[in-house]
Amino acid sequence: MTEFAAYQIRVRARATSPMVLREYVGSALRGAFFGALWRRFCTNQAAPTCAACPLNQVCPVSSLVAPLRDEGVRGRDIPRPYAIQAPRSTRGPYGPGDDFSWGLTLFGRQRQLFPYVVMAIHEMGSAGLGQRCADNGWQRGRFVVEEIAAVQPLTGATQVLQAAGARDVAMPDLAVTAAEIAAAAERLPTDRLAMRFLTPTRLTDAGRLVHQPEMRTLVQRLCERITALMREFGEGAPEWDFRGLIDHAAGIRLEADRTRWVDLGSYSSRQRRATPIGGFVGEAVYAGELRPLLPLLLWGAVAQVGKDTVKGNGMYELAAVR
């Protein structure tokens, strides 16, 4: 087993035709990413699903968007090894020549699939993104990739992986590991902390949808997510006292809740229906002894939290209280 790491990739693109993007565009990015991977790399498109395909264990499409493992702790389905980082703000329509950016995070060993990711990103630009609009002949807007770079969110370091017009692609070396997480935790306040939920965060507790960002629920969902990612794509489940962390989080006070609920739907062409993916956005302030929770919260800021992270949900950042 190798040490678990997360690799954040930032895509800078330029629209080549009118492009209309909704405020929360993560679902459209995920759909375009899946479609690009499927068109370019699926060799058995007659299969109704990845699970029904005999090639799923060796297929890059399945490995990225529908990983399966019979012996997995959670059954056949395991966490997706990527999360979409949606733009923090969008405007529309974008005209030809306008720039926009977005990103994704690859987890652990699935870094090896990065060349497939790059080819899919270029395919996304050719196929189109966003809503169909009259100004574009009722087609989706197209874009070209200006730059693909790796970013280290905790230090601000960057690594250009593919420059504009270049054919060569470098593998991402900038990674978030436990060492960087520990160093960043030392720089955070330990008694009061703000969490800024940048994209809809959708959490459940005992099967019920949660509308307030209570720390106990956040920590419980983070324990589940980070454990699963490390177990499947890294060195194995971390030796953390999860029950102790969850119990400790229950004593953290939600001092200020400046979040609001956003109702969103995501249409599935396979299921032919829309599914709700809304959640809360905004800022929450917490007070209490936060030190034991900081590494986990930092991992969550990298990996995202809650449902639909592959559609850009659950992005947040940590900050000192102003």
Secondary structure, 3 states (H helix, E strand, C coil): CCCCCEEEEEEEEEECCCEECCCCCHHHHHHHHHHHHHHHHCCCCCCCCCCCCCCCCCCHHHHHHCCECCCCCCCCECCCCEEEECCCCCCCCECCCCEEEEEEEEEHHHHHHHHHHHHHHHHHHHHCEEEEEHHHCCEEECEEEEEEEEECCCCCCEEEEECCCCCCCCCCCCCECHHHHHHHHHCCCCCEEEEEEEEEECEEECCEEECCCCHHHHHHHHHHHHHHHHHHHCCCCCCCCHHHHHHHHCCCEEEEEEEEEECCEEEECCCCEEEECCEEEEEEEEECCCHHHHHHHHHHHHHCCCCCHHHCCCCEEEECCC
